[in-house]
Amino acid sequence: MARLSDLIIGHPEVDTFAALELLVAHAGESGEMFLEFDVKPDFRDTPKKWEWKLETVFTRGLGYE
């Protein structure tokens, strides 16, 4: 299981929501089965529906749009 807090803490270079999306997509592509939203990302560009966006890139990858 990938925890959002572990991803954020483990990658201090991630400083935008867009960069977090890349990281979460990579976690999904690496074989992680579940993503736990145990924290809210505290970036200036974090959208209101951030959970939906991260779940989508985790399960479908970045080419979902």
Secondary structure, DSSP 8 states (H G I E B T S, - for coil): -EEHHHHHHH-TT--SHHHHHHHHHHHHHTT---EE--S----TT--TTHHHHHHHHHHH-GGG-
